[in-house]
Amino acid sequence: DPPDRPNGELPRTRMFEENSQIWSMSNEFCPHGTVPIRRTSEKDFLRASNVKRFGKKLRNPIRRDSSTNGHEHAVEYVSGDEYYGAKASINVWAPRVSNQFEFSLSQMWVIAGSFGDDLNTIEAGWQVFFFF
């Protein structure tokens, strides 16, 4: 049987001793079960190289199948009018990659808009790269 926690993870009693999240140093905390989302400030816009493209991802064609260059993936989605939360259980035991051209990733996306100019996403998960 696998251990309750992956090897190298801190025991549950030590997990919450230190708070290394920068946003919580202001003594602000989110209600239990919520996720902090940093609000965009005027300073963020002023630092941007191009206000029109601020906060937007570079658009690349998105393949919706697993037939390209060994890329394998699975997708589960729901769509509708309004949602008031999302959650995912993503287990990580010991993901491995065998060379510099591979990576492993598991993530959850919360998407608003289409895959055009109005795309807005919140993404959470993990990635493993050969050199990291």
N, C-alpha and C positions, 0 to 999 in steps of 0.2 A: 504493500500500500504506500502511496506517496505521503510525505509528511504534511502536517497541517499547513505549514508555511514553506515556501521555497528556501533552499539553503542560502545562508547569508543574510536573511531578513532579520531585522531586529525583533526581539520578543515584544509581545503586545504591550507590556508594561513600560517599555522604553520608547515606544513609537511616538508618544505624545508629550514627552518631556521637553523637547526643544521645538520651537515653532520657527521654521526657517522660511516661511512664506513672507516675502517683502510686504505684500498688501496688508498683512495682519499686524505689522509693527505699529500701525496707527491706532491700535486697540479697537478696530472695527471688525466685526465678525458677522458672518452670514447665519441666518437661522438654520438649525439642523435640517439636513436633507436638501440644502440648496447649494448652488455653485456660484462662486464670485465671478462676475463679468466686469472687467474694467471699463469704465465709461470713457469715451473719446473726449479729449480736452482740446481747447484752442491751441495749446502748445504742440499737440500731436500734429495738427494741421500745418502749423508754422514750420515744423521740422521736415515735413514731407517735401520731396523734390518736385512733385507735380500734384497739385490739389485735385485735379480731375481724376487721377488714378489712385488717389489716397485710399488705402485699405482694400484695394481690389487685387485679386490674384491674377497672374498672367493667364490668359485664356489659351488652353491647349485643347485639341480635339480629344474627346473622352470616348474610349472604347467601352462598350457595354457587354463585351463577351470575354471569354478566357482563351481566345485562339491566337493571341499575338505574342510572339517571342517568349514563350514559356511563362507568361504572366498568368497566374492562377488566382482566382478570387471568387468569393461568394457574396451575394447581396441579399439583404432582407430589408424591406421598406414598407412603410405605411404612408398614405397621403390623405389629406382631408382639409377641413377648414381651420380649426383651432386646436392647438395642443398646449397643455400647461406643464409639461415636464417630459423627461426622457431618461431612461436608464439602460445600462448594459452591464453584463457580467463578462469580463474579459480575463480569462485565466492566462497567466504567464508562468511557465515552469522552467524551461531552459531552451528558448528558441536559439537556433544556430544557423549561421550562413557559412557557406564553404568557400566563397571567393569574393573578390572586391566588386563583382558585378551583381551580386545578390543582396537583397535585403528582405527582412520579414517585418510585417506591419499588421497591427490590428487596431481598428479605430471605430468610433461611432461619430457620425455626422448628424447634426441637426441643420437642416437646410431650409432657407426661405428664398423664394423667388425661383426663377428658372435657371438653366445653366447658361444664361445670357449675361448681359450687363448688370442685371439686378441681383445676381447671386450673392447671398449672405450666408455664411456658415459658422457654426461652432463645432470644433473638432476636438476629440479627446481620445487618447489611446497610447500605444507604445510603438517604437520602431527599433529594429536591430540592424546595424550596419557592420560590415566586416572590420573596419578600422576603429570602431568605437567600442 
